Amino acid sequence: MNPRPVLITGVSSGIGKESAIYLLNKGIPVYGSVRKEKDADDLKASFPDLFTPLIFDVRDTEAINKAVNLVESKVQSTGLAGLVNNAGIAVSGPMQHVKHEFMQKQMDVNVHGLLQVTQLFLPLLGASKASTYQPGRLVNISSVSGRMTRMMMGPYSASKYAVEAISDAFRRELKIYGIRVSIIEPGPIDTEIWKKARTENQPYGDTDYAFILNQRDKIIDQNQQMAISSEKVAQKVHHALYAKRPKTRYLVTGKKWLIRSIISYMPTRLVDYLFTKPYLKEAKKA
């Protein structure tokens, strides 16, 4: 019997692409969303019989509905084995100055987009008492930033905290259909994003927070030291989709003991001190 397909959003790069490749190499058919068809050309070329691109932005209801109809016509009586919500963006900046339109886009993509995609594809996971599909699984890509918030990362963290809450609600509510829900919480990932971060123009240089921006390369170096490969995240995605007893949360990061301590055990004021200490001297000089 052929394995049922999985749908992954945002497969043009990073975790989404690596997760798609990981599943495809195991012979699992994958539907992968991209915003531009050319972003899926290499996956389609490498896995012509297993990979099907879906062209939609997670904010575009009409395009998503077209994708739902296409997938439904293809899967017919089997439904989907899983939906992996990976598509997302990261907005950074001091909360005092972050522009409303930037914050709006952050939430539209990472929160409202995730919710919209999930609601529209849930019937193909068996989310109906009248459904004949075997229950599929829902996997949401959150972040360590959904459990703790660093300076300048407020917008991104806010979106991922929301993803955590939405996922908890879905996990409890979808029990009536036997659909299991897991959250993947990656830390820094070893991708091209770090090279891009070193060269892109940074706003807020004319604010009182310029002293943090001036230490950008130092912060990037620290994150790169903790960075893990996208494949490790892909392995957890596969486990969440196919393990007999999937975890509700997968923390995937370097120095996991430290992150768990910060999240679960350290007093809030101690965490505040640890996160701000490196910059306080510079702040006084600025």
C-alpha positions as a printed NumPy array, in Angstrom:
array([[  0.   ,   0.   ,   0.   ],
       [  1.385,   3.396,  -1.016],
       [  1.957,   5.903,   1.799],
       [ -0.546,   8.723,   2.094],
       [  0.772,  12.153,   1.1  ],
       [  1.795,  14.976,   3.41 ],
       [  1.342,  18.692,   2.79 ],
       [  4.092,  21.114,   3.883],
       [  3.81 ,  24.886,   3.558],
       [  6.821,  26.996,   2.672],
       [  9.131,  24.467,   0.979],
       [ 11.243,  26.919,  -1.001],
       [ 14.061,  26.86 ,   1.583],
       [ 15.105,  26.091,   5.149],
       [ 13.105,  23.762,   7.377],
       [ 10.278,  23.364,   4.889],
       [ 12.503,  22.285,   2.04 ],
       [ 14.629,  20.01 ,   4.221],
       [ 11.515,  18.355,   5.676],
       [ 10.12 ,  17.794,   2.192],
       [ 13.387,  16.209,   1.024],
       [ 13.539,  14.016,   4.132],
       [ 10.038,  12.646,   3.522],
       [ 10.497,  12.341,  -0.237],
       [ 13.667,  10.289,   0.271],
       [ 11.546,   7.861,   2.274],
       [  9.114,   7.498,  -0.618],
       [  6.393,   9.662,   0.944],
       [  4.472,  11.85 ,  -1.535],
       [  4.629,  15.532,  -0.648],
       [  2.514,  18.506,  -1.631],
       [  4.586,  21.608,  -0.991],
       [  3.443,  25.209,  -1.055],
       [  5.535,  27.988,  -2.575],
       [  4.637,  31.522,  -3.57 ],
       [  6.353,  31.277,  -6.961],
       [  6.44 ,  28.165,  -9.119],
       [ 10.16 ,  28.539,  -9.847],
       [ 10.854,  28.125,  -6.11 ],
       [  9.795,  24.487,  -6.414],
       [ 11.641,  23.667,  -9.65 ],
       [ 14.543,  21.795,  -8.013],
       [ 12.264,  19.647,  -5.838],
       [ 10.074,  18.844,  -8.822],
       [ 13.141,  17.957, -10.88 ],
       [ 14.605,  15.705,  -8.168],
       [ 11.323,  13.971,  -7.251],
       [  9.061,  14.216, -10.33 ],
       [  6.826,  11.33 ,  -9.266],
       [  6.475,  12.213,  -5.596],
       [  6.497,  16.013,  -5.283],
       [  3.624,  18.276,  -6.297],
       [  3.99 ,  22.053,  -5.923],
       [  1.074,  24.153,  -4.718],
       [  1.236,  27.85 ,  -5.565],
       [ -0.226,  29.989,  -2.804],
       [  0.549,  32.608,  -0.206],
       [ -0.852,  31.642,   3.2  ],
       [ -2.718,  34.991,   3.223],
       [ -4.507,  34.3  ,  -0.076],
       [ -7.804,  32.56 ,   0.674],
       [ -8.753,  32.094,  -2.967],
       [ -5.427,  30.492,  -3.886],
       [ -5.556,  28.189,  -0.857],
       [ -9.067,  27.036,  -1.761],
       [ -7.848,  26.196,  -5.266],
       [ -5.031,  24.162,  -3.709],
       [ -7.507,  22.355,  -1.44 ],
       [ -9.621,  21.403,  -4.453],
       [ -6.566,  20.175,  -6.349],
       [ -5.284,  18.067,  -3.453],
       [ -8.751,  16.668,  -2.758],
       [ -9.073,  15.576,  -6.392],
       [ -5.719,  13.803,  -6.165],
       [ -5.964,  12.073,  -2.776],
       [ -9.541,  10.906,  -3.393],
       [-10.37 ,   8.251,  -0.794],
       [ -7.138,   8.408,   1.215],
       [ -6.965,  11.979,   2.506],
       [ -3.726,  13.446,   3.844],
       [ -1.414,  11.779,   6.334],
       [ -0.422,  15.154,   7.704],
       [ -0.256,  18.91 ,   7.388],
       [  2.993,  20.645,   8.359],
       [  2.574,  24.394,   8.841],
       [  6.055,  25.752,   8.213],
       [  5.596,  28.926,   6.153],
       [  6.533,  32.021,   8.093],
       [  8.552,  35.217,   8.3  ],
       [ 10.588,  36.899,  11.028],
       [ 10.194,  40.574,  11.89 ],
       [ 12.603,  42.063,  14.411],
       [ 13.006,  45.426,  16.079],
       [ 12.339,  47.248,  19.351],
       [  8.674,  47.153,  20.316],
       [  8.804,  50.881,  21.047],
       [  9.49 ,  51.64 ,  17.383],
       [  8.373,  48.676,  15.262],
       [  6.038,  49.896,  12.531],
       [  2.427,  48.802,  12.687],
       [  2.478,  47.496,   9.118],
       [  5.491,  45.297,   9.913],
       [  3.736,  43.868,  12.963],
       [  0.57 ,  43.346,  10.943],
       [  2.414,  41.384,   8.279],
       [  4.166,  39.313,  10.963],
       [  0.858,  38.238,  12.46 ],
       [ -0.92 ,  37.866,   9.104],
       [  1.638,  35.346,   7.863],
       [  2.669,  33.434,  10.985],
       [ -0.672,  33.385,  12.809],
       [ -3.662,  34.163,  10.586],
       [ -2.065,  32.389,   7.628],
       [ -1.346,  29.259,   9.654],
       [ -4.888,  29.235,  11.012],
       [ -6.439,  29.74 ,   7.581],
       [ -4.415,  26.962,   5.944],
       [ -5.225,  24.596,   8.808],
       [ -8.958,  25.296,   8.776],
       [ -9.226,  24.829,   5.008],
       [ -7.194,  21.594,   4.869],
       [ -8.512,  19.972,   8.061],
       [-11.293,  18.087,   6.235],
       [ -8.565,  16.225,   4.324],
       [ -7.104,  15.157,   7.684],
       [-10.427,  13.635,   8.68 ],
       [-11.802,  16.501,  10.778],
       [-15.437,  15.571,  10.401],
       [-17.531,  12.906,  12.059],
       [-18.813,  12.039,   8.58 ],
       [-15.295,  11.651,   7.184],
       [-14.147,   8.315,   5.781],
       [-10.451,   9.3  ,   5.998],
       [ -8.126,   7.826,   8.578],
       [ -7.125,  10.635,  10.968],
       [ -4.104,  12.582,   9.777],
       [ -1.731,  14.627,  11.919],
       [ -1.128,  18.337,  12.335],
       [  2.425,  19.585,  12.889],
       [  3.056,  23.284,  13.505],
       [  6.543,  24.757,  13.274],
       [  6.888,  27.141,  16.196],
       [ 10.219,  28.239,  17.689],
       [ 12.218,  28.517,  20.876],
       [ 11.108,  32.148,  20.538],
       [  7.582,  30.928,  21.216],
       [  8.662,  30.112,  24.755],
       [ 11.072,  32.975,  25.523],
       [ 11.597,  36.456,  24.116],
       [ 14.926,  38.092,  23.407],
       [ 15.478,  41.806,  22.94 ],
       [ 14.575,  43.015,  19.435],
       [ 12.637,  39.808,  18.722],
       [  9.285,  40.875,  20.177],
       [  7.269,  40.79 ,  16.918],
       [  8.495,  37.324,  15.943],
       [  8.102,  35.955,  19.473],
       [  4.558,  37.334,  19.692],
       [  3.605,  35.387,  16.573],
       [  5.18 ,  32.179,  17.825],
       [  3.591,  32.475,  21.278],
       [  0.295,  32.668,  19.39 ],
       [  1.218,  29.554,  17.392],
       [  1.854,  27.728,  20.668],
       [ -1.582,  28.68 ,  22.015],
       [ -3.372,  27.85 ,  18.767],
       [ -1.616,  24.479,  18.633],
       [ -2.582,  23.664,  22.229],
       [ -6.201,  24.482,  21.428],
       [ -6.179,  22.377,  18.26 ],
       [ -4.528,  19.457,  20.076],
       [ -7.337,  19.322,  22.619],
       [-10.188,  20.117,  20.259],
       [ -9.198,  17.698,  17.481],
       [ -9.148,  14.732,  19.853],
       [-12.774,  14.087,  18.906],
       [-11.508,  13.065,  15.45 ],
       [ -8.401,  11.227,  16.607],
       [ -6.143,  13.852,  14.989],
       [ -2.868,  14.327,  16.862],
       [ -1.155,  17.699,  17.019],
       [  2.549,  18.363,  17.624],
       [  4.628,  21.514,  17.906],
       [  8.224,  21.702,  16.675],
       [ 10.315,  24.319,  18.517],
       [ 13.629,  24.891,  16.703],
       [ 16.386,  27.102,  18.009],
       [ 18.837,  28.807,  15.608],
       [ 19.124,  26.859,  12.35 ],
       [ 22.241,  26.649,  10.179],
       [ 21.014,  28.322,   6.97 ],
       [ 21.93 ,  31.176,   4.647],
       [ 19.851,  33.511,   6.818],
       [ 22.94 ,  34.414,   8.869],
       [ 24.884,  35.634,   5.821],
       [ 21.882,  37.674,   4.776],
       [ 21.538,  39.16 ,   8.254],
       [ 25.128,  40.433,   8.144],
       [ 24.597,  42.389,   4.941],
       [ 20.988,  43.6  ,   4.982],
       [ 20.196,  47.149,   5.977],
       [ 18.884,  47.501,   9.524],
       [ 16.218,  50.062,  10.487],
       [ 16.084,  51.711,  13.911],
       [ 19.679,  52.934,  13.679],
       [ 18.486,  56.385,  14.674],
       [ 16.843,  55.173,  17.894],
       [ 18.17 ,  54.63 ,  21.411],
       [ 18.548,  50.938,  20.493],
       [ 21.277,  51.553,  17.917],
       [ 23.835,  50.198,  20.402],
       [ 22.284,  46.74 ,  20.019],
       [ 22.227,  46.955,  16.224],
       [ 25.889,  47.932,  16.286],
       [ 26.634,  44.558,  17.906],
       [ 24.78 ,  42.665,  15.194],
       [ 27.751,  40.565,  14.045],
       [ 28.528,  39.544,  17.627],
       [ 24.914,  38.45 ,  18.175],
       [ 24.918,  36.54 ,  14.879],
       [ 28.144,  34.762,  15.851],
       [ 26.588,  33.663,  19.157],
       [ 23.504,  32.327,  17.376],
       [ 25.6  ,  30.475,  14.808],
       [ 27.506,  28.714,  17.573],
       [ 24.198,  27.213,  18.752],
       [ 22.812,  26.597,  15.263],
       [ 21.753,  23.091,  14.28 ],
       [ 21.14 ,  21.594,  10.846],
       [ 17.705,  21.742,   9.219],
       [ 17.858,  17.956,   8.848],
       [ 17.598,  17.515,  12.626],
       [ 14.351,  19.456,  12.552],
       [ 13.153,  17.381,   9.587],
       [ 13.771,  14.21 ,  11.608],
       [ 11.475,  15.509,  14.344],
       [  8.838,  16.428,  11.774],
       [  8.925,  12.837,  10.515],
       [  8.647,  11.493,  14.066],
       [  5.667,  13.753,  14.79 ],
       [  3.94 ,  12.503,  11.652],
       [  4.593,   8.779,  11.98 ],
       [  5.573,   7.783,  15.522],
       [  3.08 ,   5.636,  17.399],
       [  3.223,   8.075,  20.309],
       [  4.306,  11.474,  18.952],
       [  5.359,  14.145,  21.42 ],
       [  3.222,  17.218,  21.912],
       [  6.356,  19.4  ,  21.744],
       [  9.778,  18.844,  20.198],
       [ 12.484,  21.223,  21.406],
       [ 15.206,  21.094,  18.731],
       [ 18.215,  23.204,  19.63 ],
       [ 21.8  ,  23.222,  20.799],
       [ 22.397,  23.531,  24.543],
       [ 18.952,  22.108,  25.186],
       [ 19.586,  21.926,  28.932],
       [ 20.132,  25.684,  29.038],
       [ 17.044,  26.497,  27.004],
       [ 14.889,  24.203,  29.155],
       [ 16.251,  25.883,  32.276],
       [ 15.428,  29.336,  30.954],
       [ 11.94 ,  28.294,  29.87 ],
       [ 10.912,  26.227,  32.872],
       [ 13.036,  26.889,  35.94 ],
       [ 14.832,  30.211,  36.042],
       [ 13.109,  33.153,  37.764],
       [ 11.924,  35.757,  35.266],
       [ 14.15 ,  38.504,  36.675],
       [ 17.192,  36.259,  36.346],
       [ 16.327,  35.614,  32.692],
       [ 15.887,  39.365,  32.19 ],
       [ 19.344,  39.933,  33.656],
       [ 20.998,  37.259,  31.498],
       [ 19.374,  38.568,  28.312],
       [ 20.218,  42.221,  28.941],
       [ 23.573,  42.054,  30.745],
       [ 25.721,  41.93 ,  27.56 ],
       [ 24.236,  45.207,  26.39 ],
       [ 23.888,  47.291,  29.546],
       [ 27.443,  48.647,  29.489],
       [ 27.052,  49.631,  25.869],
       [ 23.724,  51.271,  26.661],
       [ 25.356,  53.492,  29.286],
       [ 28.044,  54.494,  26.822],
       [ 25.551,  55.255,  24.065]])
